[in-house]
Amino acid sequence: MTVTLKDVATLAGVSVKTVSNVVNGYAFVKPENRRRVEEALAATGYRPNVGARNLRRGRTGFLALMVPELSIPYFGELAGLVITAAQKRGWSVLIEQTQGTRARERETLSSLGPHLVDGALVHPEALEAADFPADPGGIPLVMLGEHAVDVPIDHVAIDNVLAARTAVSHLASLGRTRIAAIGRNPARGTSSQRLAGYRAALSEAGLSYSDALVAPAEKWHRSVGAAAMKSLLALASSPDAVFCFNDLLAVGALRAVAEQGLRVPDDVAIVGFDNNEESAFSLPSLTTIAPDKTALAEAAVDLVHRRITGDTTSPPQDIQTPFALEIRESTRGRR
């Protein structure tokens, strides 16, 4: 027999409206009533008819997530966390990968609308302010990540400049004096912010900046990191430490150092960025900046939910989520 809201309300001793508010995720429910409803939901096995509920609300039941490359672990992990956060709100997630090109990002952004999704989370690499519509199809947009573009929409990211400073300051605290960087790419806002943090940390440590120690990277992939590391090691005064702008570049750098018969961290200390699962299992394990990806995903989905459920007039929010430096063998050696 199908369990109804009325059945749950009777068991919980509350009104049908209260049950509906709990099921739909509204905050204005007394804690005691919420507890009773949640216990009754579990006891009866009630499952909402999501399709019918969305039709009544005039919603699609879908969010869009736009990311550059799912093959980069950070974006794959982030997508999984967004899906989990969205499911708590009754949404499914449509994922679009853009390869970080402006044309594909513009095309994806222009295709969004209330006929397809209720809101969108966009992680751009190349979009400019003019690419964002004045009225984004009547749906709320939340921008993720570090791409620097001045548009009046909600934004969730970590402080990339501070995170990079933290990583490079850690290397300087180990007594490293020729600290290189891998990942410079003028087309990526993330790159410019991490480069700024790198330069700030060098200055704070009394170390001079050398353009020769900053290796470019068109793609932030393992093979690019390996090639960049080989070039740095070929310098007359090679680096004794390297800050890589993501973990894939760092894993490639680890490989290149080993192929040259050198040791990490004895000869070259290496720090990555993103704390992908791979970083804990590389050999040696990788010291890395660990963004709180769960907090980022939940904050972004929560912003969309708040905009959809009535908060349409408050100014755009700029939320910074936490990060930490995860110190592993690539800077401290094995214990």
N, C-alpha and C positions, 0 to 999 in steps of 0.2 A: 504494500500500500504506500502511495506517495505521501511523504511528510510535508505538511504545509506550515507557513508562518504561524497560523493560528494554533497548530499543534504545539509548536515550540513555545509560543506565548503562554499557553495554558500550563505547560509543564514548569515554565520559569516563573509564573505568577506575575507577568507584566503584560503590557499592551502589545498588540501586533505592531504598532508604530515603533515601539522600543526595539523589538526584535529586528525590524527592518533597518533601523538606524545602526544597529550593531553589525548586521550582515553587510551593509553598504559602507562601513568604515567611517561613519561620522563620529566626531569626537565628543559631541555634547550628549553623553550618556553617563549617568551616575555610575561610579565604579562598582557598587554592589549589584546594580541591575545588569551591568555588562558581564560581571562574573556569572550571575545566574543564567543569563542568556547563553553565554559560551558553554556552560555546563549542559544546558538543555540541547544546544546544537549538537554537542558531542554525543549525548545520550540518544538522541533521535536519529542521528546520521543525516540531518537535513543537508541537502545540496541545492543551492539556488539555480534557477533556470537563467543562466547568464545571458543567453540570446534574447529572451523575452524582456529581461530587465533592461538590457541596453536599448532595445526598441522603444520601451516606455520612456527612457531618458533622452532619446534622440541621439544615442551614441553608437559607435561602431564596435567598441570593446577591444580596440587595437591601439597600441602606441607604435611609433616608428623610431628606430635607432639607426643613425647614420654614422658609420665609422670608416676609416681609411682602408685598413687591411685586417681581415680576420686571421690571416696567417701569422700576424704578429701576436704573440701570446697575450700581451696586455689587453688588446682589444677583444680577443676571444674570451678572456677571463671577465672583462668588464661586461661583455654582452650577456654572459651567464648570470652575473649578479643583477643586471637590469631586469632580466627575465624573472628572476626570483622576486625582486622588489615589486615588479608590475603584477605578478600573480597574486600577491597579497591584496592588491586593489581590484582584482578581477579583470585585469588586462592580459591579452596576449601581445607579443612583440613581433613586429615585422622588421627585419634587419636588411639594410642596404649597405654594400661596400662600394666605396668610391675611388679607391686607389690614390686618394689624396689629390686628385686633379680638380682644378677649379671648374672646368666644364661639367664634369660628372657631379660635383657637389651642387652646382647651380641647377642642373637638371633634376636631381633628386629633390632639392628644396622646393622647386617650382611645382613638382608633382604632388606635394602633400596638400591635403585638404580634408574637411569634415566628412566628405564622402568615403574617405579611405581610413583615416585614423582620428583619434581624439586629441592627440598631442604628439610632439616629436622631440627627441633628444638628438642633438647634432654635434658631432665631434669633427669640426672642419680642419683642414690643413691649409687651404688656399683661398677660401672665400674672402671677399672684401665687403665692406659695409654696404656698398651699392647693390650687392647680390641678395641682400635680405629684403623681402617685400615689406612695404609699409604696413600692410595687413596680411599676415601669413595665413590666408585662407580661413580665418576664423578659428584657428587652433593655437594653443599655447606652444611656444618653442622654448627649449632650454638648451643652452650651449654648454658643452662639456670641454674640459681641457684648457690648454694654454694659448690657443690661437688668439692673437691680439687684434680684435676688430671692435670698433666702437658702435655697437647697436644696442637699442634699449630693450633687451630681453634678459631673462634670468640666466645666470651663469654659475656653474659649479666647477671648481678645480682646486688643486693644491697650489701653494705658493712655490712655483718652480724656481724662482731666483733664490729663495731661501734654501730650498732643498738642494740645489746645486752647490751653494755656498757651504752647506753642511757636509756634503760629500767631499769637497775639495779641502775644506778645513781639516777633516779627519785625516786625509793624506798628508797634509802639511804637519799635523801634530805628530806624525810618525817620523818626522825628520826628513821627509822627501823634499827635494829642492828643485827638481826638474819634472814638474807635473804637466803632463800632456792632456789633451782632450781629443776625443773622437766623436764626431757627429755634427760638425758645422754644416748648416744648410740654410742659406738666406731665405729660401721659400717656405720654411717651416717656422711658425711662431714659437713652437716649443723649443727649437734650436736656439733662437735668439735669447730666450729667457734663461736657458741653461748655460749658454755662453756668458751671459751677464753675471750669473752667480759664480761661475768659474773665475772670471776676472776679478770679481769683488773679493773672493776668498784668497786669491793670490796676493792682492794688494794688502789685505789685512795681515797676511803672514809675512809681508816684507819681501815677497818674491816678484820678480819682474815678469811681465807678459811677453811671450815670444810667439809671433804668428806662425813660425815654423813648427811649433809644438801643437798646433791646432789642426787636426786632420779633417778634411771635408768628408761628407757621407751623403750621397744622393738618396740612398735607401738605408734604413736602419736595420740591416740584415746581418747575419753572422759572417757571410763571405766578405762583406764590405768592411766589417770590423777587423777581420783577419788581414785583409790587404792594407788597411790603414796602419795597423800595428807593425807590419813588416816595414812599411815606409818610415815609420818613426824610429824603429830599431836600427835602420840604416843610416841615421843621422850621425854626424861626427860626435856630437854629444847627445846620446840617446836618453830618453826619459827614464827616471827611476820610479815613476808612478803615472797612472793613466786614469782619467775620469771619462767614462763612456756614457753617452747620452741615453742609451737604453741597454737592457740586459743582453739583447742579441748581439749588439756590437761588442759588448764585454766578453761574451762567450767566444766570439771570433778572435778577439784579442788574446784570450787565454791560450787558444790553440796556436796562434802565431808565436807567442813567447816560448811555448814548449818546443815547437819545431826548430827554434833557434838555439835550443840547448840551454835556455835560461830557466830560472825558477820563479814562481809566484808564491809568496810575495818577496822572497829574498832579494831577487834582482829587480823585479818590477811589481809594485803593488797595483791592484786594479779594483776600481769601484764601478758598479753599474747603476741602473735606474729602472725601477718598475717592480722589482721583487716578483718576477715570474716564478712559477714552480720550478722551472729548470735551474734557476740560480742556486737553489739549495742543494742540487744534486750534481752540479758540475764538479770537476776535479782540478784544482781545489774549489770548494764552494765559494760563491761569489758574495762579497760585501756589496750591498745595494741600498738605494733609497726605496723604502716600502710605502707607497701611498695607501691610504685606507680606502681601497676600492669599493668595499661594501658600503661605507659611509657615503662615498660619492654617488653610487648608484641609487641608494635609498633617498638621498637628498634631492636628486634630480627628479625621480619619480614622484616624490612628495610635492615638489613645486608644481609639476603638471597637475596633480590631483587637486591641489589647493586652487589653482587657476580655474579648473573645470568646475569645481564645486562652489564657486562664488567670489573668490578673491580676484577680481578683474581690474581693480582700480589702484591697488598699491604699486609703488614704483618697483622696477626690476630689482631683484636681489642678486648680490654677488657673494656666493658662499664659498669659503675656503675650508676644505676638509683636511684632516690631519695627515701627517706622514711621519716616518721614523727612519733612522739609519740602522739597517740590519747588518751588524758586523760579523763577518764570517772569515774563512781561511784565507781569502785572497788579499787580506790586509793584516791578518794577525798570525798567520801560520797555523799549523795543526797542533792541537794540545795532546 
